[in-house]
Amino acid sequence: MTADLELDCRGLFCPRPVIELAQRIGEVEVGQTVAVASTDAAAAYDIPAWCRMRGQEYVGTEPDNDGVPRYLVRRVS
């Protein structure tokens, strides 16, 4: 899936990927998506939980070209 904003959080550990997402989601319009590429295993739990707490839509996970998980979030508010 093509995202409107790509965040490269490879090598960053909890809670940095979620902090990066929280700080930068405002850069996209409502309805657009942010992809967070993260090597931190905790991101698989933290990003969906952040979406639930902040009222954003967790779209899912897919591998990036190098196999690193990309967590996809749609801005809804």
PyMOL Python script that loads the backbone (N, CA, C, O; Angstrom):
from pymol import cmd

cmd.read_pdbstr("""\
ATOM      1  N   MET A   1       0.843  -1.181   0.000  1.00  0.00           N
ATOM      2  CA  MET A   1       0.000   0.000   0.000  1.00  0.00           C
ATOM      3  C   MET A   1       0.887   1.244   0.000  1.00  0.00           C
ATOM      4  O   MET A   1       1.885   1.307   0.718  1.00  0.00           O
ATOM      5  N   THR A   2       0.524   2.194  -0.784  1.00  0.00           N
ATOM      6  CA  THR A   2       1.244   3.461  -0.821  1.00  0.00           C
ATOM      7  C   THR A   2       0.717   4.352   0.288  1.00  0.00           C
ATOM      8  O   THR A   2      -0.493   4.537   0.421  1.00  0.00           O
ATOM      9  N   ALA A   3       1.616   4.900   1.080  1.00  0.00           N
ATOM     10  CA  ALA A   3       1.233   5.792   2.170  1.00  0.00           C
ATOM     11  C   ALA A   3       1.541   7.233   1.775  1.00  0.00           C
ATOM     12  O   ALA A   3       2.407   7.495   0.939  1.00  0.00           O
ATOM     13  N   ASP A   4       0.822   8.145   2.387  1.00  0.00           N
ATOM     14  CA  ASP A   4       1.039   9.564   2.123  1.00  0.00           C
ATOM     15  C   ASP A   4       2.250  10.108   2.869  1.00  0.00           C
ATOM     16  O   ASP A   4       2.835  11.116   2.473  1.00  0.00           O
ATOM     17  N   LEU A   5       2.621   9.425   3.959  1.00  0.00           N
ATOM     18  CA  LEU A   5       3.803   9.796   4.736  1.00  0.00           C
ATOM     19  C   LEU A   5       4.486   8.524   5.198  1.00  0.00           C
ATOM     20  O   LEU A   5       3.847   7.653   5.789  1.00  0.00           O
ATOM     21  N   GLU A   6       5.773   8.411   4.934  1.00  0.00           N
ATOM     22  CA  GLU A   6       6.563   7.244   5.346  1.00  0.00           C
ATOM     23  C   GLU A   6       7.488   7.659   6.487  1.00  0.00           C
ATOM     24  O   GLU A   6       8.246   8.621   6.363  1.00  0.00           O
ATOM     25  N   LEU A   7       7.419   6.925   7.599  1.00  0.00           N
ATOM     26  CA  LEU A   7       8.311   7.175   8.728  1.00  0.00           C
ATOM     27  C   LEU A   7       9.271   6.003   8.854  1.00  0.00           C
ATOM     28  O   LEU A   7       8.840   4.862   9.026  1.00  0.00           O
ATOM     29  N   ASP A   8      10.543   6.270   8.771  1.00  0.00           N
ATOM     30  CA  ASP A   8      11.559   5.230   8.913  1.00  0.00           C
ATOM     31  C   ASP A   8      12.030   5.207  10.361  1.00  0.00           C
ATOM     32  O   ASP A   8      12.851   6.023  10.779  1.00  0.00           O
ATOM     33  N   CYS A   9      11.495   4.263  11.108  1.00  0.00           N
ATOM     34  CA  CYS A   9      11.835   4.143  12.534  1.00  0.00           C
ATOM     35  C   CYS A   9      12.683   2.904  12.791  1.00  0.00           C
ATOM     36  O   CYS A   9      12.709   2.389  13.908  1.00  0.00           O
ATOM     37  N   ARG A  10      13.377   2.425  11.760  1.00  0.00           N
ATOM     38  CA  ARG A  10      14.270   1.283  11.932  1.00  0.00           C
ATOM     39  C   ARG A  10      15.349   1.642  12.959  1.00  0.00           C
ATOM     40  O   ARG A  10      15.943   2.718  12.902  1.00  0.00           O
ATOM     41  N   GLY A  11      15.590   0.724  13.893  1.00  0.00           N
ATOM     42  CA  GLY A  11      16.620   0.942  14.887  1.00  0.00           C
ATOM     43  C   GLY A  11      16.171   1.749  16.097  1.00  0.00           C
ATOM     44  O   GLY A  11      16.934   1.894  17.053  1.00  0.00           O
ATOM     45  N   LEU A  12      14.954   2.277  16.078  1.00  0.00           N
ATOM     46  CA  LEU A  12      14.433   3.018  17.226  1.00  0.00           C
ATOM     47  C   LEU A  12      13.648   2.061  18.117  1.00  0.00           C
ATOM     48  O   LEU A  12      12.890   1.226  17.625  1.00  0.00           O
ATOM     49  N   PHE A  13      13.831   2.186  19.416  1.00  0.00           N
ATOM     50  CA  PHE A  13      13.173   1.282  20.354  1.00  0.00           C
ATOM     51  C   PHE A  13      12.030   1.987  21.074  1.00  0.00           C
ATOM     52  O   PHE A  13      11.974   3.214  21.144  1.00  0.00           O
ATOM     53  N   CYS A  14      11.134   1.183  21.598  1.00  0.00           N
ATOM     54  CA  CYS A  14       9.961   1.636  22.337  1.00  0.00           C
ATOM     55  C   CYS A  14      10.375   2.702  23.350  1.00  0.00           C
ATOM     56  O   CYS A  14      11.324   2.508  24.110  1.00  0.00           O
ATOM     57  N   PRO A  15       9.681   3.797  23.358  1.00  0.00           N
ATOM     58  CA  PRO A  15       8.449   4.153  22.666  1.00  0.00           C
ATOM     59  C   PRO A  15       8.659   5.049  21.447  1.00  0.00           C
ATOM     60  O   PRO A  15       7.698   5.652  20.968  1.00  0.00           O
ATOM     61  N   ARG A  16       9.872   5.154  20.936  1.00  0.00           N
ATOM     62  CA  ARG A  16      10.182   6.113  19.864  1.00  0.00           C
ATOM     63  C   ARG A  16       9.314   5.976  18.614  1.00  0.00           C
ATOM     64  O   ARG A  16       8.881   7.006  18.097  1.00  0.00           O
ATOM     65  N   PRO A  17       9.023   4.753  18.077  1.00  0.00           N
ATOM     66  CA  PRO A  17       8.170   4.696  16.885  1.00  0.00           C
ATOM     67  C   PRO A  17       6.799   5.340  17.104  1.00  0.00           C
ATOM     68  O   PRO A  17       6.295   6.041  16.226  1.00  0.00           O
ATOM     69  N   VAL A  18       6.199   5.106  18.267  1.00  0.00           N
ATOM     70  CA  VAL A  18       4.892   5.697  18.559  1.00  0.00           C
ATOM     71  C   VAL A  18       5.021   7.206  18.742  1.00  0.00           C
ATOM     72  O   VAL A  18       4.149   7.960  18.310  1.00  0.00           O
ATOM     73  N   ILE A  19       6.086   7.645  19.370  1.00  0.00           N
ATOM     74  CA  ILE A  19       6.303   9.089  19.540  1.00  0.00           C
ATOM     75  C   ILE A  19       6.441   9.757  18.175  1.00  0.00           C
ATOM     76  O   ILE A  19       5.858  10.815  17.941  1.00  0.00           O
ATOM     77  N   GLU A  20       7.206   9.147  17.278  1.00  0.00           N
ATOM     78  CA  GLU A  20       7.353   9.702  15.920  1.00  0.00           C
ATOM     79  C   GLU A  20       6.002   9.782  15.219  1.00  0.00           C
ATOM     80  O   GLU A  20       5.686  10.793  14.591  1.00  0.00           O
ATOM     81  N   LEU A  21       5.205   8.722  15.323  1.00  0.00           N
ATOM     82  CA  LEU A  21       3.868   8.714  14.719  1.00  0.00           C
ATOM     83  C   LEU A  21       3.013   9.825  15.311  1.00  0.00           C
ATOM     84  O   LEU A  21       2.372  10.573  14.573  1.00  0.00           O
ATOM     85  N   ALA A  22       2.997   9.941  16.630  1.00  0.00           N
ATOM     86  CA  ALA A  22       2.177  10.959  17.291  1.00  0.00           C
ATOM     87  C   ALA A  22       2.589  12.375  16.888  1.00  0.00           C
ATOM     88  O   ALA A  22       1.738  13.243  16.695  1.00  0.00           O
ATOM     89  N   GLN A  23       3.887  12.601  16.762  1.00  0.00           N
ATOM     90  CA  GLN A  23       4.379  13.932  16.418  1.00  0.00           C
ATOM     91  C   GLN A  23       4.118  14.292  14.963  1.00  0.00           C
ATOM     92  O   GLN A  23       4.009  15.471  14.626  1.00  0.00           O
ATOM     93  N   ARG A  24       4.018  13.287  14.098  1.00  0.00           N
ATOM     94  CA  ARG A  24       3.986  13.603  12.665  1.00  0.00           C
ATOM     95  C   ARG A  24       2.660  13.315  11.970  1.00  0.00           C
ATOM     96  O   ARG A  24       2.498  13.679  10.805  1.00  0.00           O
ATOM     97  N   ILE A  25       1.705  12.673  12.646  1.00  0.00           N
ATOM     98  CA  ILE A  25       0.443  12.340  11.976  1.00  0.00           C
ATOM     99  C   ILE A  25      -0.292  13.593  11.506  1.00  0.00           C
ATOM    100  O   ILE A  25      -1.057  13.539  10.543  1.00  0.00           O
ATOM    101  N   GLY A  26      -0.068  14.701  12.170  1.00  0.00           N
ATOM    102  CA  GLY A  26      -0.694  15.959  11.768  1.00  0.00           C
ATOM    103  C   GLY A  26      -0.203  16.496  10.437  1.00  0.00           C
ATOM    104  O   GLY A  26      -0.770  17.452   9.909  1.00  0.00           O
ATOM    105  N   GLU A  27       0.842  15.895   9.887  1.00  0.00           N
ATOM    106  CA  GLU A  27       1.367  16.327   8.588  1.00  0.00           C
ATOM    107  C   GLU A  27       0.528  15.815   7.417  1.00  0.00           C
ATOM    108  O   GLU A  27       0.691  16.280   6.289  1.00  0.00           O
ATOM    109  N   VAL A  28      -0.368  14.860   7.678  1.00  0.00           N
ATOM    110  CA  VAL A  28      -1.234  14.352   6.617  1.00  0.00           C
ATOM    111  C   VAL A  28      -2.659  14.811   6.860  1.00  0.00           C
ATOM    112  O   VAL A  28      -3.040  15.109   7.992  1.00  0.00           O
ATOM    113  N   GLU A  29      -3.440  14.867   5.799  1.00  0.00           N
ATOM    114  CA  GLU A  29      -4.840  15.269   5.892  1.00  0.00           C
ATOM    115  C   GLU A  29      -5.677  14.113   6.432  1.00  0.00           C
ATOM    116  O   GLU A  29      -5.278  12.952   6.345  1.00  0.00           O
ATOM    117  N   VAL A  30      -6.836  14.441   6.989  1.00  0.00           N
ATOM    118  CA  VAL A  30      -7.780  13.414   7.415  1.00  0.00           C
ATOM    119  C   VAL A  30      -8.099  12.525   6.208  1.00  0.00           C
ATOM    120  O   VAL A  30      -8.383  13.020   5.118  1.00  0.00           O
ATOM    121  N   GLY A  31      -8.047  11.212   6.419  1.00  0.00           N
ATOM    122  CA  GLY A  31      -8.281  10.243   5.343  1.00  0.00           C
ATOM    123  C   GLY A  31      -7.003   9.721   4.709  1.00  0.00           C
ATOM    124  O   GLY A  31      -7.027   8.706   4.014  1.00  0.00           O
ATOM    125  N   GLN A  32      -5.895  10.400   4.940  1.00  0.00           N
ATOM    126  CA  GLN A  32      -4.616   9.947   4.395  1.00  0.00           C
ATOM    127  C   GLN A  32      -3.942   8.981   5.365  1.00  0.00           C
ATOM    128  O   GLN A  32      -4.351   8.847   6.518  1.00  0.00           O
ATOM    129  N   THR A  33      -2.895   8.308   4.867  1.00  0.00           N
ATOM    130  CA  THR A  33      -2.242   7.275   5.667  1.00  0.00           C
ATOM    131  C   THR A  33      -0.787   7.600   5.960  1.00  0.00           C
ATOM    132  O   THR A  33      -0.105   8.302   5.214  1.00  0.00           O
ATOM    133  N   VAL A  34      -0.348   7.045   7.094  1.00  0.00           N
ATOM    134  CA  VAL A  34       1.043   7.125   7.529  1.00  0.00           C
ATOM    135  C   VAL A  34       1.541   5.690   7.653  1.00  0.00           C
ATOM    136  O   VAL A  34       0.847   4.840   8.211  1.00  0.00           O
ATOM    137  N   ALA A  35       2.731   5.414   7.141  1.00  0.00           N
ATOM    138  CA  ALA A  35       3.371   4.111   7.298  1.00  0.00           C
ATOM    139  C   ALA A  35       4.569   4.276   8.215  1.00  0.00           C
ATOM    140  O   ALA A  35       5.392   5.173   8.030  1.00  0.00           O
ATOM    141  N   VAL A  36       4.657   3.398   9.207  1.00  0.00           N
ATOM    142  CA  VAL A  36       5.765   3.421  10.153  1.00  0.00           C
ATOM    143  C   VAL A  36       6.552   2.126   9.974  1.00  0.00           C
ATOM    144  O   VAL A  36       6.074   1.054  10.346  1.00  0.00           O
ATOM    145  N   ALA A  37       7.752   2.217   9.408  1.00  0.00           N
ATOM    146  CA  ALA A  37       8.625   1.046   9.273  1.00  0.00           C
ATOM    147  C   ALA A  37       9.438   0.941  10.552  1.00  0.00           C
ATOM    148  O   ALA A  37      10.170   1.863  10.912  1.00  0.00           O
ATOM    149  N   SER A  38       9.301  -0.204  11.243  1.00  0.00           N
ATOM    150  CA  SER A  38       9.960  -0.332  12.546  1.00  0.00           C
ATOM    151  C   SER A  38      10.502  -1.737  12.757  1.00  0.00           C
ATOM    152  O   SER A  38       9.833  -2.732  12.474  1.00  0.00           O
ATOM    153  N   THR A  39      11.731  -1.794  13.260  1.00  0.00           N
ATOM    154  CA  THR A  39      12.357  -3.065  13.622  1.00  0.00           C
ATOM    155  C   THR A  39      12.072  -3.438  15.065  1.00  0.00           C
ATOM    156  O   THR A  39      12.442  -4.529  15.499  1.00  0.00           O
ATOM    157  N   ASP A  40      11.427  -2.568  15.814  1.00  0.00           N
ATOM    158  CA  ASP A  40      11.115  -2.824  17.221  1.00  0.00           C
ATOM    159  C   ASP A  40       9.885  -3.719  17.318  1.00  0.00           C
ATOM    160  O   ASP A  40       8.811  -3.354  16.837  1.00  0.00           O
ATOM    161  N   ALA A  41      10.036  -4.892  17.941  1.00  0.00           N
ATOM    162  CA  ALA A  41       8.934  -5.845  18.063  1.00  0.00           C
ATOM    163  C   ALA A  41       7.748  -5.261  18.826  1.00  0.00           C
ATOM    164  O   ALA A  41       6.604  -5.637  18.571  1.00  0.00           O
ATOM    165  N   ALA A  42       8.007  -4.350  19.755  1.00  0.00           N
ATOM    166  CA  ALA A  42       6.925  -3.750  20.538  1.00  0.00           C
ATOM    167  C   ALA A  42       5.991  -2.899  19.678  1.00  0.00           C
ATOM    168  O   ALA A  42       4.845  -2.671  20.065  1.00  0.00           O
ATOM    169  N   ALA A  43       6.450  -2.433  18.538  1.00  0.00           N
ATOM    170  CA  ALA A  43       5.618  -1.606  17.664  1.00  0.00           C
ATOM    171  C   ALA A  43       4.375  -2.356  17.204  1.00  0.00           C
ATOM    172  O   ALA A  43       3.345  -1.736  16.943  1.00  0.00           O
ATOM    173  N   ALA A  44       4.455  -3.674  17.101  1.00  0.00           N
ATOM    174  CA  ALA A  44       3.310  -4.484  16.678  1.00  0.00           C
ATOM    175  C   ALA A  44       2.146  -4.354  17.653  1.00  0.00           C
ATOM    176  O   ALA A  44       0.992  -4.530  17.261  1.00  0.00           O
ATOM    177  N   TYR A  45       2.428  -4.049  18.909  1.00  0.00           N
ATOM    178  CA  TYR A  45       1.399  -3.856  19.928  1.00  0.00           C
ATOM    179  C   TYR A  45       1.148  -2.376  20.181  1.00  0.00           C
ATOM    180  O   TYR A  45       0.008  -1.946  20.361  1.00  0.00           O
ATOM    181  N   ASP A  46       2.221  -1.611  20.193  1.00  0.00           N
ATOM    182  CA  ASP A  46       2.121  -0.199  20.562  1.00  0.00           C
ATOM    183  C   ASP A  46       1.349   0.636  19.544  1.00  0.00           C
ATOM    184  O   ASP A  46       0.536   1.476  19.929  1.00  0.00           O
ATOM    185  N   ILE A  47       1.588   0.419  18.263  1.00  0.00           N
ATOM    186  CA  ILE A  47       0.936   1.254  17.251  1.00  0.00           C
ATOM    187  C   ILE A  47      -0.567   0.995  17.194  1.00  0.00           C
ATOM    188  O   ILE A  47      -1.333   1.959  17.188  1.00  0.00           O
ATOM    189  N   PRO A  48      -1.034  -0.265  17.153  1.00  0.00           N
ATOM    190  CA  PRO A  48      -2.487  -0.466  17.199  1.00  0.00           C
ATOM    191  C   PRO A  48      -3.113   0.085  18.490  1.00  0.00           C
ATOM    192  O   PRO A  48      -4.210   0.643  18.450  1.00  0.00           O
ATOM    193  N   ALA A  49      -2.428  -0.066  19.631  1.00  0.00           N
ATOM    194  CA  ALA A  49      -2.950   0.462  20.894  1.00  0.00           C
ATOM    195  C   ALA A  49      -3.033   1.984  20.848  1.00  0.00           C
ATOM    196  O   ALA A  49      -4.010   2.565  21.322  1.00  0.00           O
ATOM    197  N   TRP A  50      -2.025   2.629  20.286  1.00  0.00           N
ATOM    198  CA  TRP A  50      -2.037   4.090  20.167  1.00  0.00           C
ATOM    199  C   TRP A  50      -3.221   4.518  19.306  1.00  0.00           C
ATOM    200  O   TRP A  50      -3.902   5.492  19.627  1.00  0.00           O
ATOM    201  N   CYS A  51      -3.470   3.799  18.217  1.00  0.00           N
ATOM    202  CA  CYS A  51      -4.604   4.127  17.341  1.00  0.00           C
ATOM    203  C   CYS A  51      -5.926   4.041  18.101  1.00  0.00           C
ATOM    204  O   CYS A  51      -6.774   4.923  17.969  1.00  0.00           O
ATOM    205  N   ARG A  52      -6.106   2.993  18.889  1.00  0.00           N
ATOM    206  CA  ARG A  52      -7.343   2.852  19.678  1.00  0.00           C
ATOM    207  C   ARG A  52      -7.485   4.002  20.675  1.00  0.00           C
ATOM    208  O   ARG A  52      -8.572   4.558  20.833  1.00  0.00           O
ATOM    209  N   MET A  53      -6.403   4.353  21.338  1.00  0.00           N
ATOM    210  CA  MET A  53      -6.456   5.408  22.356  1.00  0.00           C
ATOM    211  C   MET A  53      -6.659   6.790  21.744  1.00  0.00           C
ATOM    212  O   MET A  53      -7.277   7.654  22.366  1.00  0.00           O
ATOM    213  N   ARG A  54      -6.151   7.006  20.545  1.00  0.00           N
ATOM    214  CA  ARG A  54      -6.202   8.328  19.909  1.00  0.00           C
ATOM    215  C   ARG A  54      -7.291   8.455  18.849  1.00  0.00           C
ATOM    216  O   ARG A  54      -7.424   9.509  18.226  1.00  0.00           O
ATOM    217  N   GLY A  55      -8.076   7.390  18.634  1.00  0.00           N
ATOM    218  CA  GLY A  55      -9.179   7.463  17.687  1.00  0.00           C
ATOM    219  C   GLY A  55      -8.753   7.481  16.238  1.00  0.00           C
ATOM    220  O   GLY A  55      -9.460   8.025  15.390  1.00  0.00           O
ATOM    221  N   GLN A  56      -7.602   6.893  15.940  1.00  0.00           N
ATOM    222  CA  GLN A  56      -7.133   6.783  14.558  1.00  0.00           C
ATOM    223  C   GLN A  56      -7.368   5.342  14.081  1.00  0.00           C
ATOM    224  O   GLN A  56      -7.588   4.453  14.903  1.00  0.00           O
ATOM    225  N   GLU A  57      -7.325   5.111  12.793  1.00  0.00           N
ATOM    226  CA  GLU A  57      -7.598   3.781  12.243  1.00  0.00           C
ATOM    227  C   GLU A  57      -6.306   3.023  11.965  1.00  0.00           C
ATOM    228  O   GLU A  57      -5.468   3.463  11.177  1.00  0.00           O
ATOM    229  N   TYR A  58      -6.162   1.885  12.620  1.00  0.00           N
ATOM    230  CA  TYR A  58      -5.036   0.998  12.318  1.00  0.00           C
ATOM    231  C   TYR A  58      -5.445   0.168  11.111  1.00  0.00           C
ATOM    232  O   TYR A  58      -6.381  -0.628  11.189  1.00  0.00           O
ATOM    233  N   VAL A  59      -4.751   0.348  10.002  1.00  0.00           N
ATOM    234  CA  VAL A  59      -5.104  -0.310   8.750  1.00  0.00           C
ATOM    235  C   VAL A  59      -4.536  -1.728   8.692  1.00  0.00           C
ATOM    236  O   VAL A  59      -5.192  -2.642   8.192  1.00  0.00           O
ATOM    237  N   GLY A  60      -3.318  -1.910   9.201  1.00  0.00           N
ATOM    238  CA  GLY A  60      -2.697  -3.229   9.202  1.00  0.00           C
ATOM    239  C   GLY A  60      -1.198  -3.135   9.054  1.00  0.00           C
ATOM    240  O   GLY A  60      -0.599  -2.062   9.135  1.00  0.00           O
ATOM    241  N   THR A  61      -0.614  -4.294   8.834  1.00  0.00           N
ATOM    242  CA  THR A  61       0.838  -4.402   8.713  1.00  0.00           C
ATOM    243  C   THR A  61       1.175  -5.094   7.412  1.00  0.00           C
ATOM    244  O   THR A  61       0.489  -6.024   6.989  1.00  0.00           O
ATOM    245  N   GLU A  62       2.244  -4.628   6.779  1.00  0.00           N
ATOM    246  CA  GLU A  62       2.768  -5.291   5.586  1.00  0.00           C
ATOM    247  C   GLU A  62       4.283  -5.134   5.597  1.00  0.00           C
ATOM    248  O   GLU A  62       4.804  -4.189   6.190  1.00  0.00           O
ATOM    249  N   PRO A  63       4.987  -6.046   4.950  1.00  0.00           N
ATOM    250  CA  PRO A  63       6.443  -5.911   4.917  1.00  0.00           C
ATOM    251  C   PRO A  63       6.893  -4.826   3.942  1.00  0.00           C
ATOM    252  O   PRO A  63       6.315  -4.663   2.867  1.00  0.00           O
ATOM    253  N   ASP A  64       7.920  -4.096   4.327  1.00  0.00           N
ATOM    254  CA  ASP A  64       8.547  -3.138   3.419  1.00  0.00           C
ATOM    255  C   ASP A  64       9.409  -3.929   2.435  1.00  0.00           C
ATOM    256  O   ASP A  64       9.499  -5.152   2.545  1.00  0.00           O
ATOM    257  N   ASN A  65      10.028  -3.269   1.502  1.00  0.00           N
ATOM    258  CA  ASN A  65      10.852  -3.940   0.490  1.00  0.00           C
ATOM    259  C   ASN A  65      11.962  -4.788   1.094  1.00  0.00           C
ATOM    260  O   ASN A  65      12.364  -5.798   0.517  1.00  0.00           O
ATOM    261  N   ASP A  66      12.461  -4.371   2.270  1.00  0.00           N
ATOM    262  CA  ASP A  66      13.546  -5.119   2.915  1.00  0.00           C
ATOM    263  C   ASP A  66      13.034  -6.111   3.958  1.00  0.00           C
ATOM    264  O   ASP A  66      13.828  -6.708   4.686  1.00  0.00           O
ATOM    265  N   GLY A  67      11.717  -6.291   4.036  1.00  0.00           N
ATOM    266  CA  GLY A  67      11.126  -7.245   4.963  1.00  0.00           C
ATOM    267  C   GLY A  67      10.771  -6.677   6.320  1.00  0.00           C
ATOM    268  O   GLY A  67      10.139  -7.364   7.122  1.00  0.00           O
ATOM    269  N   VAL A  68      11.158  -5.441   6.603  1.00  0.00           N
ATOM    270  CA  VAL A  68      10.836  -4.798   7.882  1.00  0.00           C
ATOM    271  C   VAL A  68       9.334  -4.494   7.894  1.00  0.00           C
ATOM    272  O   VAL A  68       8.794  -4.016   6.896  1.00  0.00           O
ATOM    273  N   PRO A  69       8.657  -4.765   9.010  1.00  0.00           N
ATOM    274  CA  PRO A  69       7.217  -4.469   9.080  1.00  0.00           C
ATOM    275  C   PRO A  69       6.928  -2.978   8.920  1.00  0.00           C
ATOM    276  O   PRO A  69       7.621  -2.119   9.467  1.00  0.00           O
ATOM    277  N   ARG A  70       5.875  -2.709   8.147  1.00  0.00           N
ATOM    278  CA  ARG A  70       5.335  -1.351   7.963  1.00  0.00           C
ATOM    279  C   ARG A  70       3.956  -1.342   8.582  1.00  0.00           C
ATOM    280  O   ARG A  70       3.081  -2.104   8.171  1.00  0.00           O
ATOM    281  N   TYR A  71       3.755  -0.486   9.567  1.00  0.00           N
ATOM    282  CA  TYR A  71       2.476  -0.364  10.256  1.00  0.00           C
ATOM    283  C   TYR A  71       1.727   0.802   9.647  1.00  0.00           C
ATOM    284  O   TYR A  71       2.234   1.924   9.620  1.00  0.00           O
ATOM    285  N   LEU A  72       0.524   0.545   9.158  1.00  0.00           N
ATOM    286  CA  LEU A  72      -0.232   1.540   8.403  1.00  0.00           C
ATOM    287  C   LEU A  72      -1.357   2.118   9.252  1.00  0.00           C
ATOM    288  O   LEU A  72      -2.154   1.390   9.845  1.00  0.00           O
ATOM    289  N   VAL A  73      -1.398   3.440   9.293  1.00  0.00           N
ATOM    290  CA  VAL A  73      -2.379   4.162  10.099  1.00  0.00           C
ATOM    291  C   VAL A  73      -3.079   5.190   9.222  1.00  0.00           C
ATOM    292  O   VAL A  73      -2.430   5.957   8.510  1.00  0.00           O
ATOM    293  N   ARG A  74      -4.420   5.200   9.278  1.00  0.00           N
ATOM    294  CA  ARG A  74      -5.191   6.222   8.551  1.00  0.00           C
ATOM    295  C   ARG A  74      -5.638   7.284   9.558  1.00  0.00           C
ATOM    296  O   ARG A  74      -6.202   6.969  10.606  1.00  0.00           O
ATOM    297  N   ARG A  75      -5.379   8.526   9.223  1.00  0.00           N
ATOM    298  CA  ARG A  75      -5.813   9.630  10.082  1.00  0.00           C
ATOM    299  C   ARG A  75      -7.313   9.831   9.889  1.00  0.00           C
ATOM    300  O   ARG A  75      -7.783  10.037   8.770  1.00  0.00           O
ATOM    301  N   VAL A  76      -8.051   9.770  10.982  1.00  0.00           N
ATOM    302  CA  VAL A  76      -9.499   9.963  10.905  1.00  0.00           C
ATOM    303  C   VAL A  76      -9.966  11.210  11.651  1.00  0.00           C
ATOM    304  O   VAL A  76     -11.133  11.589  11.557  1.00  0.00           O
ATOM    305  N   SER A  77      -9.075  11.837  12.378  1.00  0.00           N
ATOM    306  CA  SER A  77      -9.463  13.085  13.058  1.00  0.00           C
ATOM    307  C   SER A  77      -8.240  13.980  13.219  1.00  0.00           C
ATOM    308  O   SER A  77      -8.346  15.078  13.766  1.00  0.00           O
TER     309      SER A  77
END
""", "prot")
cmd.dss("prot")
cmd.show_as("cartoon", "prot")
cmd.util.cbc("prot")
cmd.orient("prot")
